[in-house]
């Protein structure tokens, strides 16, 4: 069943037609396009060698504004806690028992972070009487990467395409300072 789900998602992802190309292997997937292809986690900004392959997701939902030129991309994000916790929960459900069934450990994505299959199995076994919603919420509250993203109601990012450098998540003050220092000529 898991293989069928993976194949179905792979099929959907290879049929992306309205993904916005932002140059230098950077792409934007809108909320509407995400729904159309069956990706339930909202808009995102990613880097990939192929438009339809989400190799490296850089900024997750909700991307609310973006502008770009030949050198830079600027992004405004309002992080979506509900979608993130749902993604963590679904990732936990997907990888549940994988380690026990296959006896192979690997590093996999859980939400926007990574965990080993063995750690996932241990976490779920230790909390088997607790619903996965609560375990997902607990992971969300503990991980520093989520604290950084949800520190601000609105985050700003600057991507320097020539060096593949990402500045963010930033508050508005830091965003304006870096933008001025780098002479980024883009406005929302």
C-alpha positions as CSV (number, residue, x, y, z in Angstrom):
1,X,0.0,0.0,0.0
2,X,2.8,2.4,0.9
3,X,4.4,1.7,-2.5
4,X,1.1,2.6,-4.3
5,X,0.9,5.9,-2.4
6,X,4.4,6.8,-3.3
7,X,3.9,5.9,-7.0
8,X,0.6,7.9,-7.0
9,X,2.4,11.0,-5.6
10,X,5.3,10.5,-8.0
11,X,2.8,10.4,-10.9
12,X,1.1,13.6,-9.7
13,X,4.4,15.4,-9.3
14,X,5.6,14.5,-12.8
15,X,2.5,16.2,-14.2
16,X,3.1,19.7,-12.8
17,X,2.4,22.3,-15.4
18,X,1.8,25.6,-13.6
19,X,4.9,25.6,-11.3
20,X,6.5,29.0,-11.6
21,X,10.1,29.0,-12.7
22,X,12.2,31.7,-10.9
23,X,15.5,31.0,-12.7
24,X,18.7,29.1,-11.7
25,X,16.7,25.9,-10.7
26,X,14.4,27.7,-8.3
27,X,10.7,27.1,-8.4
28,X,7.5,28.2,-6.7
29,X,4.5,25.9,-6.2
30,X,1.3,27.9,-5.4
31,X,-1.5,26.7,-3.1
32,X,-3.8,26.1,-6.1
33,X,-1.2,24.0,-7.9
34,X,-0.4,22.1,-4.7
35,X,-4.1,21.2,-4.4
36,X,-4.2,20.2,-8.1
37,X,-1.4,17.7,-7.8
38,X,-2.5,16.3,-4.5
39,X,0.2,17.9,-2.3
40,X,-1.7,18.7,0.9
41,X,0.9,21.0,2.5
42,X,0.3,24.3,0.7
43,X,2.6,26.6,-1.3
44,X,6.3,26.1,-1.2
45,X,9.5,27.4,-2.7
46,X,12.1,24.9,-3.8
47,X,15.4,24.2,-5.7
48,X,15.7,21.3,-8.1
49,X,17.3,20.3,-11.3
50,X,13.9,19.3,-12.6
51,X,10.8,21.4,-12.3
52,X,8.6,18.5,-11.3
53,X,11.0,17.0,-8.7
54,X,10.9,18.7,-5.2
55,X,14.5,17.9,-4.4
56,X,15.2,20.6,-1.8
57,X,12.2,22.5,-0.3
58,X,13.6,25.7,1.0
59,X,10.5,27.5,2.2
60,X,7.2,25.9,3.1
61,X,3.6,27.2,3.4
62,X,2.4,29.8,3.3
63,X,4.5,31.7,0.8
64,X,2.3,34.8,0.3
65,X,4.5,37.0,-1.9
66,X,7.6,36.6,-4.0
67,X,9.6,38.6,-6.5
68,X,12.7,37.8,-8.4
69,X,15.3,39.1,-10.9
70,X,18.5,37.6,-12.4
71,X,20.4,37.8,-9.1
72,X,17.9,37.6,-6.2
73,X,14.6,36.2,-5.0
74,X,12.7,37.8,-2.1
75,X,10.0,35.9,-0.3
76,X,7.4,36.8,2.3
77,X,6.0,33.8,4.3
78,X,3.4,33.4,6.9
79,X,4.2,30.0,8.5
80,X,1.3,27.7,8.7
81,X,1.3,25.7,12.0
82,X,-1.7,23.6,11.2
83,X,-0.2,22.3,7.9
84,X,3.1,21.7,9.5
85,X,1.7,19.6,12.4
86,X,-0.4,17.7,9.9
87,X,2.7,17.0,7.8
88,X,4.6,15.8,10.8
89,X,1.8,13.5,11.8
90,X,1.4,12.1,8.3
91,X,5.2,11.5,8.0
92,X,5.1,9.7,11.4
93,X,2.2,7.5,10.2
94,X,4.0,6.8,6.9
95,X,7.3,5.7,8.5
96,X,5.6,3.9,11.5
97,X,6.9,0.3,11.7
98,X,9.2,0.7,8.7
99,X,12.3,0.1,10.8
100,X,10.8,-3.0,12.4
101,X,9.6,-4.4,9.1
102,X,12.9,-3.8,7.2
103,X,15.6,-3.6,9.8
104,X,17.2,-0.8,7.9
105,X,17.9,2.6,9.3
106,X,17.9,5.8,7.3
107,X,17.5,9.5,7.7
108,X,14.0,10.7,6.6
109,X,12.1,13.9,6.5
110,X,9.6,14.5,9.3
111,X,7.9,17.8,8.8
112,X,10.8,20.2,7.9
113,X,13.3,18.3,9.9
114,X,15.0,14.9,9.6
115,X,15.0,11.9,11.9
116,X,16.3,8.4,11.7
117,X,13.8,5.5,11.2
118,X,15.0,4.0,14.4
119,X,14.4,7.2,16.4
120,X,10.9,7.4,14.9
121,X,10.1,3.8,15.9
122,X,11.5,4.4,19.4
123,X,9.5,7.6,19.8
124,X,6.2,6.0,18.7
125,X,6.8,2.9,20.8
126,X,7.5,5.0,23.9
127,X,4.3,7.0,23.2
128,X,2.1,4.3,21.8
129,X,-0.9,5.1,24.1
130,X,-0.7,8.7,22.9
131,X,-2.3,9.8,19.6
132,X,0.1,10.8,16.8
133,X,-1.5,14.3,16.8
134,X,0.0,14.8,20.3
135,X,3.3,13.3,19.4
136,X,3.5,15.6,16.3
137,X,2.6,18.6,18.4
138,X,5.3,17.7,20.9
139,X,7.9,17.4,18.1
140,X,6.8,20.8,16.8
141,X,7.3,22.4,20.2
142,X,10.7,20.8,20.8
143,X,12.6,21.3,17.6
144,X,14.6,24.5,17.3
145,X,14.0,24.7,13.5
146,X,10.3,25.2,14.1
147,X,10.9,27.7,16.8
148,X,13.0,29.8,14.4
149,X,10.3,29.6,11.7
150,X,7.4,30.5,14.0
151,X,9.2,33.2,16.0
152,X,7.7,35.8,13.7
153,X,4.2,36.0,12.4
154,X,5.6,36.9,9.0
155,X,9.1,35.8,7.8
156,X,11.2,37.3,5.0
157,X,13.8,35.6,2.9
158,X,16.5,36.8,0.5
159,X,17.9,34.2,-1.9
160,X,21.1,35.1,-3.7
161,X,21.0,33.0,-6.8
162,X,24.6,33.3,-7.9
163,X,25.9,31.9,-4.6
164,X,22.8,29.8,-3.6
165,X,22.8,31.7,-0.3
166,X,19.6,32.0,1.7
167,X,19.1,34.7,4.3
168,X,16.1,33.9,6.5
169,X,13.8,33.5,8.1
170,X,14.2,37.2,8.9
171,X,12.0,39.8,10.6
172,X,11.1,42.9,8.6
173,X,14.0,45.0,10.1
174,X,16.7,42.5,9.3
175,X,15.2,41.9,5.9
176,X,15.4,45.6,5.0
177,X,18.9,45.9,6.3
178,X,20.3,42.9,4.3
179,X,18.3,44.0,1.3
180,X,19.9,47.5,1.5
181,X,23.4,46.1,2.2
182,X,23.2,43.7,-0.8
183,X,21.6,46.4,-3.0
184,X,18.6,44.1,-3.8
185,X,16.4,46.1,-6.2
186,X,13.1,44.2,-5.6
187,X,9.9,45.3,-3.8
188,X,6.8,43.4,-2.8
